[in-house]
Amino acid sequence: MRSRFLLPLAAALLLAGCSSNSGSGTSGDTSNGAAPPSFNQFTDIPIPENARLSVGKSLVLGQGDNWVGRLDFSLRWSSAPQLFDFYKAQMPTYKWTEISSVRADISVMTYRRGDRIATVQIEDTTLGAEVIITMGPANGAPPSGGFSQDNQPQPPSAMPAPPPAVTSQPLNN
């Protein structure tokens, strides 16, 4: 079962390692003729206009409504308070339920939708703000579609057996 998930993960990491990006790591550089990275694959979260993807800081596996990982992007001339308000208003329109939020120098918001958790971290930078969205399964559940090869839902993992009891015995000198 574990190898079924490790093989695609290893392949994705290998492919990501083979690609090169000689630019600054943002989506605005198309000088090498390649299309810039796109936010189009993220259909389950709001992305503000003019967001610039930090390719080197992002690691995303999957797409659509079933991706996991870390999405890092920046916005020039935007402030953390503006982005906090943006996500507070927009996440519910994408069917996310707020679990908690803390507005501070580094604001953190946590949302749940189905069997997924999204954490939105927002921080002011010199010329704008940085947003980091971390997406993962809730309570260790597999992402949506966690079915076996015969399309049967997978049971929750069994709890590991407790370690054997330790007994103390006197040492013979």
The 8 nearest C-alpha neighbors of each residue, nearest first, counted from 0:
[[1, 3, 2, 4, 147, 5, 148, 153],
 [2, 0, 3, 4, 5, 6, 7, 8],
 [1, 3, 5, 4, 0, 6, 7, 8],
 [2, 4, 0, 1, 5, 6, 7, 8],
 [5, 3, 2, 1, 6, 7, 8, 0],
 [6, 4, 2, 8, 7, 3, 9, 1],
 [5, 7, 9, 8, 4, 3, 2, 10],
 [8, 6, 10, 9, 5, 4, 11, 3],
 [9, 7, 5, 11, 6, 10, 12, 4],
 [8, 10, 6, 12, 7, 11, 5, 13],
 [11, 9, 7, 13, 8, 12, 14, 6],
 [12, 10, 8, 14, 13, 9, 7, 15],
 [11, 13, 15, 9, 14, 10, 16, 8],
 [14, 12, 10, 16, 15, 11, 9, 17],
 [15, 13, 17, 11, 16, 12, 10, 18],
 [14, 16, 12, 13, 17, 18, 11, 19],
 [15, 17, 13, 14, 18, 12, 19, 11],
 [18, 16, 14, 15, 13, 19, 12, 11],
 [19, 17, 15, 16, 14, 20, 13, 21],
 [18, 20, 21, 17, 16, 15, 22, 55],
 [19, 21, 22, 24, 18, 23, 54, 55],
 [20, 22, 19, 23, 24, 31, 28, 18],
 [23, 21, 24, 20, 28, 25, 30, 29],
 [22, 24, 25, 21, 28, 20, 53, 26],
 [25, 23, 54, 53, 22, 55, 26, 20],
 [26, 24, 53, 52, 51, 27, 23, 54],
 [25, 27, 35, 52, 51, 36, 28, 24],
 [26, 28, 25, 29, 35, 51, 52, 36],
 [29, 27, 30, 26, 22, 35, 25, 23],
 [28, 30, 31, 32, 33, 35, 34, 27],
 [31, 29, 32, 28, 33, 22, 27, 34],
 [32, 30, 29, 33, 28, 34, 22, 21],
 [33, 31, 30, 29, 34, 35, 28, 22],
 [34, 32, 31, 29, 35, 30, 28, 36],
 [33, 35, 29, 36, 32, 37, 28, 31],
 [34, 36, 26, 29, 37, 33, 27, 28],
 [37, 35, 26, 34, 38, 52, 54, 25],
 [38, 36, 39, 35, 40, 26, 52, 34],
 [37, 39, 40, 41, 36, 46, 52, 42],
 [40, 38, 37, 41, 42, 63, 36, 62],
 [39, 41, 63, 62, 38, 42, 37, 64],
 [42, 40, 63, 39, 38, 43, 44, 62],
 [41, 43, 63, 44, 40, 64, 39, 45],
 [42, 44, 64, 41, 93, 63, 45, 94],
 [45, 43, 42, 41, 93, 46, 90, 89],
 [44, 46, 89, 47, 90, 43, 93, 86],
 [45, 47, 44, 48, 50, 38, 41, 49],
 [48, 46, 50, 49, 45, 85, 74, 82],
 [47, 49, 50, 46, 74, 51, 45, 38],
 [50, 48, 51, 47, 74, 75, 73, 46],
 [49, 51, 74, 48, 73, 47, 72, 52],
 [52, 50, 73, 72, 26, 25, 74, 49],
 [51, 53, 72, 25, 26, 54, 71, 50],
 [54, 52, 25, 72, 24, 71, 56, 55],
 [53, 55, 24, 57, 56, 52, 25, 71],
 [54, 56, 53, 57, 24, 58, 25, 20],
 [55, 57, 54, 53, 71, 58, 70, 69],
 [58, 56, 70, 54, 71, 69, 55, 53],
 [59, 57, 69, 68, 70, 56, 60, 54],
 [58, 60, 68, 67, 69, 57, 61, 66],
 [61, 59, 67, 66, 68, 62, 58, 11],
 [62, 60, 66, 65, 67, 59, 63, 64],
 [63, 61, 66, 40, 65, 64, 41, 60],
 [62, 64, 42, 41, 40, 65, 66, 43],
 [63, 65, 43, 66, 42, 62, 41, 143],
 [64, 66, 63, 62, 61, 143, 142, 67],
 [67, 65, 61, 62, 60, 64, 63, 59],
 [66, 68, 134, 135, 60, 59, 61, 65],
 [69, 67, 59, 134, 58, 133, 60, 135],
 [68, 70, 133, 58, 57, 132, 59, 71],
 [69, 71, 57, 132, 131, 133, 58, 72],
 [72, 70, 131, 57, 53, 130, 56, 52],
 [73, 71, 52, 53, 51, 130, 129, 50],
 [72, 74, 129, 51, 128, 50, 130, 52],
 [75, 73, 50, 128, 127, 77, 51, 49],
 [76, 74, 127, 77, 126, 128, 73, 49],
 [75, 77, 127, 126, 74, 78, 128, 125],
 [78, 76, 127, 75, 74, 128, 81, 79],
 [77, 79, 81, 128, 80, 127, 123, 82],
 [78, 80, 82, 123, 81, 122, 128, 121],
 [79, 81, 83, 82, 78, 84, 102, 121],
 [82, 80, 84, 78, 79, 83, 85, 77],
 [81, 83, 85, 79, 84, 80, 86, 78],
 [82, 84, 80, 86, 85, 81, 79, 87],
 [83, 85, 87, 81, 82, 86, 88, 80],
 [86, 84, 82, 88, 83, 87, 89, 81],
 [87, 85, 89, 88, 83, 90, 84, 82],
 [86, 88, 84, 85, 89, 83, 90, 91],
 [89, 87, 86, 85, 90, 84, 91, 92],
 [88, 90, 86, 92, 91, 87, 85, 45],
 [89, 91, 93, 95, 92, 86, 88, 87],
 [92, 90, 95, 94, 93, 89, 96, 88],
 [93, 91, 89, 94, 90, 95, 88, 45],
 [92, 94, 90, 91, 95, 43, 44, 89],
 [95, 93, 91, 92, 96, 112, 90, 43],
 [96, 94, 91, 112, 90, 111, 93, 110],
 [97, 95, 111, 110, 91, 112, 98, 94],
 [96, 98, 110, 99, 109, 95, 111, 100],
 [97, 99, 110, 109, 96, 111, 100, 108],
 [100, 98, 109, 97, 108, 101, 110, 107],
 [99, 101, 108, 107, 109, 102, 98, 106],
 [100, 102, 107, 106, 103, 108, 99, 105],
 [103, 101, 106, 100, 107, 104, 105, 83],
 [102, 104, 106, 105, 101, 107, 122, 80],
 [105, 103, 106, 122, 102, 123, 79, 121],
 [104, 106, 122, 103, 121, 107, 120, 102],
 [107, 105, 102, 103, 121, 101, 120, 104],
 [106, 108, 120, 101, 119, 100, 121, 105],
 [109, 107, 100, 119, 118, 99, 101, 120],
 [108, 110, 118, 99, 98, 117, 97, 100],
 [111, 109, 97, 117, 98, 96, 116, 95],
 [112, 110, 116, 96, 95, 115, 117, 113],
 [111, 113, 95, 115, 114, 96, 116, 94],
 [114, 112, 115, 111, 116, 137, 143, 95],
 [113, 115, 137, 136, 112, 140, 142, 143],
 [116, 114, 136, 137, 112, 113, 135, 111],
 [115, 117, 111, 137, 135, 110, 134, 136],
 [118, 116, 134, 110, 133, 109, 111, 119],
 [117, 119, 109, 133, 132, 108, 110, 120],
 [118, 120, 132, 108, 107, 131, 109, 117],
 [119, 121, 107, 131, 106, 130, 132, 118],
 [122, 120, 130, 106, 105, 129, 79, 107],
 [121, 123, 105, 129, 79, 128, 104, 124],
 [124, 122, 128, 79, 78, 127, 129, 125],
 [125, 123, 128, 127, 126, 122, 129, 78],
 [124, 126, 127, 123, 128, 75, 76, 129],
 [127, 125, 75, 124, 76, 128, 77, 123],
 [128, 126, 75, 76, 77, 124, 78, 74],
 [127, 129, 123, 124, 78, 74, 122, 73],
 [130, 128, 73, 122, 121, 72, 123, 74],
 [129, 131, 121, 72, 120, 71, 73, 132],
 [132, 130, 71, 120, 70, 119, 133, 72],
 [133, 131, 119, 70, 118, 69, 120, 134],
 [132, 134, 69, 118, 117, 68, 70, 131],
 [135, 133, 117, 67, 68, 116, 69, 132],
 [136, 134, 67, 116, 115, 137, 68, 117],
 [135, 137, 115, 140, 142, 139, 114, 116],
 [136, 138, 115, 114, 116, 139, 140, 135],
 [139, 137, 140, 136, 114, 115, 116, 141],
 [138, 140, 137, 136, 141, 135, 142, 114],
 [141, 139, 136, 138, 137, 142, 114, 155],
 [140, 142, 145, 136, 139, 143, 144, 114],
 [143, 141, 136, 145, 144, 140, 65, 114],
 [144, 142, 145, 65, 141, 114, 115, 113],
 [143, 145, 146, 142, 141, 152, 65, 150],
 [146, 144, 141, 143, 142, 152, 153, 147],
 [147, 145, 152, 150, 151, 144, 153, 148],
 [146, 148, 150, 149, 151, 153, 152, 145],
 [147, 149, 150, 146, 151, 3, 0, 152],
 [148, 150, 147, 151, 146, 152, 153, 145],
 [151, 149, 147, 146, 148, 152, 145, 153],
 [150, 152, 147, 146, 149, 153, 148, 145],
 [153, 151, 146, 147, 154, 150, 145, 144],
 [152, 154, 146, 147, 151, 155, 145, 156],
 [155, 153, 156, 152, 157, 151, 146, 145],
 [156, 154, 157, 153, 140, 158, 139, 152],
 [157, 155, 154, 158, 153, 159, 140, 139],
 [158, 156, 159, 155, 154, 160, 153, 161],
 [157, 159, 160, 156, 161, 155, 154, 162],
 [160, 158, 157, 161, 156, 162, 163, 155],
 [159, 161, 158, 162, 163, 157, 164, 156],
 [160, 162, 159, 163, 164, 158, 165, 157],
 [163, 161, 164, 160, 165, 159, 158, 166],
 [164, 162, 165, 161, 160, 166, 159, 167],
 [163, 165, 166, 162, 161, 167, 160, 168],
 [166, 164, 163, 167, 162, 168, 161, 169],
 [167, 165, 164, 168, 163, 169, 162, 170],
 [166, 168, 165, 169, 170, 164, 171, 163],
 [167, 169, 170, 166, 171, 165, 172, 164],
 [170, 168, 171, 167, 172, 166, 165, 164],
 [169, 171, 172, 168, 167, 166, 165, 164],
 [170, 172, 169, 168, 167, 166, 165, 164],
 [171, 170, 169, 168, 167, 166, 165, 164]]
